[in-house]
Amino acid sequence: MDKWNLIIDVENCTNCNMCVLACQDEHVDNEFPNYAAPMPKHGARWIEIMRKERGQAPMIDVAYMPVMCNHCDNAPCIKEAKDGAITKREDGIVIIDPVKSKGQKHLVDSCPYDRIWWNEELEIPQTWIFDAHLLDEGWKQPRASSVCATGSIVAKKISDEEMEKLAQDEKLEVLEPKKGTKPRVYYKNLYRYNSCFIGGSVFANQDNIIDCIQDADVTLKRNTEVIAEIKTDIFGDFKFDKLAEGSGDYQIEINADGFKKKTINIVLDESVTLEDIQLSK
């Protein structure tokens, strides 16, 4: 059976917030019986864009990651709900019943991704419902993806086997897979948000002329093992990405024709932009 999945490309998200606004426009002050009660105008972020800044000047990048209910196949909230207040549809969408869930504030803490919000006025837990009410009317996409100008968010209704192959082919990841919740929200280029880089610029001072060194060989090592090798670009820049946060000791070796080898030791906690690196004869 085909089921709904969401694919989010972190590299393409520009923080325009159209998905956030579309969710609010659809749900604030609007009630959809058997799907969701009205979303509060303030305080609830059923779709939220997280921001991650990496590096230091002058080499910095910023990633934006939309997050929402993951519609997990092994959802802890379903197990914690009383009286069948949370159910999973055959098409993969998780729904919190706006009537049966009344008073069950404990469900807010049941979500390991912090994606369930408490509606204080109505005394019910709420989350993003994948716009199931619209999909049931024939919509091909939830509003969040239909308004995404960069195509960063795309919904796909396909079989689990097809989704598994797509995830492998496009190197898609889910958030915190070790939790074992089996989310149906997948991310592309997630490294932009959850990994680190080591970068820098290489230059030389020759006859009082400071110039970038292009095509210098830069090697990243860890415990003498070569992790990666790259060349500096026309600006003398290099960047090793997709490194684990807090992964410890690394060594950078820089070799360029006519210059002495330069070695730099680094303890990686979060992304590092090295000071300009000068090579000498």
C-alpha positions as CSV (number, residue, x, y, z in Angstrom):
1,M,0.0,0.0,0.0
2,D,1.2,3.5,-0.8
3,K,1.9,5.7,2.2
4,W,2.8,9.4,2.7
5,N,6.4,10.5,3.2
6,L,7.9,14.0,3.3
7,I,11.4,14.8,1.9
8,I,13.1,18.0,2.9
9,D,16.3,19.2,1.3
10,V,18.2,21.2,3.9
11,E,20.5,22.7,1.3
12,N,17.6,24.3,-0.6
13,C,15.7,25.8,2.4
14,T,16.1,29.6,2.5
15,N,14.2,30.3,5.7
16,C,11.4,32.0,3.7
17,N,8.9,30.6,6.2
18,M,6.2,30.0,3.6
19,C,5.6,26.5,4.9
20,V,5.2,28.0,8.4
21,L,2.8,30.6,7.2
22,A,0.8,28.2,5.1
23,C,0.3,25.9,8.2
24,Q,-0.9,28.8,10.3
25,D,-3.2,30.1,7.5
26,E,-4.7,26.7,7.2
27,H,-5.2,25.9,10.9
28,V,-5.4,29.1,13.0
29,D,-9.1,29.7,13.8
30,N,-10.1,26.8,11.6
31,E,-11.6,23.5,12.9
32,F,-11.5,20.3,11.0
33,P,-13.6,17.7,12.8
34,N,-11.9,14.3,13.3
35,Y,-8.6,15.8,12.1
36,A,-7.7,18.9,14.3
37,A,-9.1,21.6,16.4
38,P,-8.0,25.2,15.7
39,M,-4.3,26.0,16.1
40,P,-3.5,28.8,18.6
41,K,-2.5,32.0,16.9
42,H,0.6,32.3,19.2
43,G,2.9,29.9,20.9
44,A,2.4,26.8,18.7
45,R,4.8,26.1,15.9
46,W,3.4,22.9,14.2
47,I,6.0,23.6,11.5
48,E,9.2,25.3,12.7
49,I,12.5,26.2,10.9
50,M,15.6,25.5,12.9
51,R,18.8,27.5,12.2
52,K,22.4,26.3,12.4
53,E,25.4,28.6,11.8
54,R,28.7,26.8,11.1
55,G,32.2,28.2,11.2
56,Q,33.7,31.6,11.8
57,A,34.4,34.6,9.7
58,P,35.3,34.7,6.9
59,M,34.1,31.1,6.2
60,I,30.6,30.7,7.5
61,D,27.5,28.9,6.2
62,V,24.0,28.8,7.6
63,A,21.5,26.0,7.2
64,Y,17.8,26.0,7.8
65,M,15.9,22.8,8.7
66,P,12.1,22.7,8.7
67,V,10.8,20.3,11.5
68,M,7.4,19.0,12.2
69,C,5.6,15.8,13.3
70,N,7.6,12.9,11.9
71,H,4.5,10.7,11.5
72,C,6.6,7.8,12.9
73,D,5.7,4.2,12.2
74,N,6.9,3.3,15.7
75,A,5.5,6.4,17.4
76,P,5.9,6.7,21.2
77,C,3.0,9.1,21.4
78,I,0.6,6.4,20.2
79,K,1.8,4.0,22.9
80,E,1.4,6.7,25.6
81,A,-2.1,7.8,24.5
82,K,-5.1,6.8,26.4
83,D,-8.5,5.7,24.9
84,G,-7.0,5.5,21.4
85,A,-6.4,9.3,21.4
86,I,-3.7,9.0,18.8
87,T,-3.9,6.7,15.8
88,K,-1.9,5.9,12.7
89,R,-3.8,5.8,9.4
90,E,-3.2,3.2,6.7
91,D,-1.5,5.9,4.6
92,G,1.1,6.5,7.3
93,I,-0.3,9.7,8.7
94,V,-0.6,10.1,12.5
95,I,-3.7,11.9,13.9
96,I,-4.3,13.2,17.4
97,D,-8.0,13.0,18.0
98,P,-9.1,16.5,19.2
99,V,-11.8,15.0,21.3
100,K,-10.3,11.9,22.8
101,S,-7.0,13.6,23.6
102,K,-8.6,16.3,25.9
103,G,-6.6,16.6,29.1
104,Q,-3.8,14.3,28.0
105,K,-1.0,16.8,28.6
106,H,1.5,14.0,29.2
107,L,1.5,13.4,25.4
108,V,3.6,16.5,24.9
109,D,6.5,14.9,26.6
110,S,6.0,11.5,24.8
111,C,7.4,12.9,21.5
112,P,11.2,12.5,21.4
113,Y,11.4,15.3,18.8
114,D,9.4,17.9,20.8
115,R,6.8,18.2,18.0
116,I,3.6,18.0,20.1
117,W,2.2,21.3,21.3
118,W,-0.2,21.9,24.2
119,N,-3.2,24.0,23.5
120,E,-3.9,25.6,26.8
121,E,-7.2,27.0,25.9
122,L,-8.7,23.8,24.6
123,E,-6.6,21.5,26.9
124,I,-5.5,19.2,24.1
125,P,-2.2,18.2,22.5
126,Q,-1.7,19.1,18.9
127,T,0.7,18.6,16.0
128,W,1.0,19.0,12.2
129,I,-1.5,16.6,10.6
130,F,0.2,16.4,7.2
131,D,-2.9,18.3,6.0
132,A,-4.7,15.0,5.9
133,H,-8.0,16.7,5.5
134,L,-6.8,18.2,2.3
135,L,-5.2,15.0,1.0
136,D,-8.5,13.2,1.6
137,E,-10.2,15.8,-0.6
138,G,-7.8,15.0,-3.4
139,W,-5.0,17.4,-2.9
140,K,-1.7,16.0,-4.3
141,Q,0.5,17.8,-1.7
142,P,0.0,19.3,1.8
143,R,0.1,23.1,1.8
144,A,3.7,23.2,3.3
145,S,5.1,21.6,0.1
146,S,2.7,23.2,-2.3
147,V,3.9,26.7,-1.3
148,C,7.7,25.9,-1.1
149,A,9.3,28.2,-3.7
150,T,12.6,26.3,-3.8
151,G,11.2,22.8,-3.9
152,S,12.9,22.1,-0.6
153,I,9.8,20.2,0.7
154,V,8.2,17.5,-1.3
155,A,5.5,14.9,-0.3
156,K,5.5,11.5,-1.9
157,K,2.9,8.8,-1.6
158,I,4.7,5.6,-2.5
159,S,5.1,2.1,-1.1
160,D,7.6,1.5,1.7
161,E,9.8,-0.5,-0.6
162,E,9.9,2.4,-3.1
163,M,10.6,4.8,-0.3
164,E,13.5,2.7,1.0
165,K,15.1,2.6,-2.4
166,L,14.6,6.3,-2.8
167,A,16.2,6.9,0.5
168,Q,19.2,4.8,-0.5
169,D,19.5,6.3,-3.9
170,E,19.3,10.0,-2.8
171,K,21.1,9.4,0.6
172,L,18.2,10.5,2.6
173,E,18.3,10.5,6.4
174,V,15.8,10.7,9.3
175,L,16.4,12.6,12.5
176,E,17.9,10.7,15.3
177,P,17.5,7.2,13.9
178,K,18.9,5.6,17.0
179,K,15.6,6.4,18.7
180,G,14.0,3.7,16.7
181,T,10.8,5.6,15.9
182,K,10.9,5.1,12.2
183,P,10.0,8.6,11.0
184,R,8.3,9.2,7.7
185,V,10.0,12.6,7.3
186,Y,13.3,12.3,5.5
187,Y,16.1,14.8,5.0
188,K,18.5,15.4,2.2
189,N,21.9,17.1,2.8
190,L,21.3,16.9,6.5
191,Y,25.0,17.3,7.0
192,R,24.5,21.0,6.5
193,Y,22.8,21.0,9.9
194,N,24.2,18.1,12.0
195,S,27.9,17.9,11.0
196,C,31.0,20.0,11.1
197,F,33.6,21.3,8.7
198,I,37.3,22.4,8.9
199,G,38.2,25.1,6.5
200,G,40.8,27.7,5.8
201,S,42.8,29.8,3.3
202,V,46.4,29.4,2.2
203,F,48.6,32.2,1.1
204,A,52.2,33.3,0.8
205,N,54.2,36.5,1.0
206,Q,56.6,36.7,-1.9
207,D,58.6,39.9,-2.4
208,N,56.1,41.7,-0.2
209,I,53.3,40.6,-2.4
210,I,50.6,38.6,-0.6
211,D,48.9,36.1,-2.9
212,C,46.6,33.1,-2.6
213,I,48.0,29.7,-3.3
214,Q,45.9,27.8,-5.7
215,D,46.1,24.0,-6.1
216,A,48.0,23.4,-2.9
217,D,47.5,19.8,-1.7
218,V,45.6,19.7,1.6
219,T,45.3,16.4,3.5
220,L,43.1,15.7,6.5
221,K,44.4,13.0,8.8
222,R,43.2,11.4,12.0
223,N,45.7,9.3,14.0
224,T,47.9,9.1,10.9
225,E,45.0,7.8,8.8
226,V,44.2,9.9,5.7
227,I,40.5,10.9,5.9
228,A,40.3,13.1,2.8
229,E,42.5,15.0,0.3
230,I,41.6,18.2,-1.6
231,K,43.3,21.1,-3.5
232,T,42.9,24.7,-2.7
233,D,40.7,26.8,-5.1
234,I,41.6,30.0,-6.9
235,F,41.2,31.9,-3.7
236,G,43.5,29.5,-1.7
237,D,40.4,28.1,0.2
238,F,39.8,24.6,1.2
239,K,37.0,22.9,3.2
240,F,36.6,19.4,4.6
241,D,32.9,18.8,5.4
242,K,30.6,16.1,6.9
243,L,32.8,15.6,10.0
244,A,31.1,14.5,13.2
245,E,30.6,17.1,15.9
246,G,33.0,16.6,18.9
247,S,35.0,14.0,17.0
248,G,38.4,15.1,18.5
249,D,41.9,15.3,17.1
250,Y,42.7,15.9,13.4
251,Q,45.8,17.0,11.5
252,I,45.9,19.2,8.4
253,E,48.9,18.9,6.1
254,I,49.5,21.4,3.4
255,N,51.9,20.9,0.5
256,A,52.6,23.3,-2.3
257,D,55.4,23.4,-4.9
258,G,58.2,25.6,-3.8
259,F,57.0,25.9,-0.2
260,K,57.7,24.0,3.1
261,K,55.1,21.6,4.3
262,K,52.7,23.0,6.9
263,T,51.1,20.9,9.6
264,I,48.2,22.1,11.8
265,N,46.7,20.2,14.7
266,I,43.0,20.7,15.4
267,V,40.6,19.5,18.2
268,L,37.2,19.4,16.5
269,D,34.2,20.3,18.7
270,E,32.2,22.3,16.3
271,S,33.0,23.7,12.8
272,V,36.4,25.4,12.6
273,T,37.6,28.2,10.3
274,L,41.3,28.4,10.6
275,E,43.2,31.6,10.6
276,D,44.8,32.4,7.2
277,I,47.6,30.0,6.7
278,Q,50.9,31.3,5.5
279,L,53.4,29.1,3.7
280,S,57.1,29.8,3.7
281,K,59.9,28.9,1.3
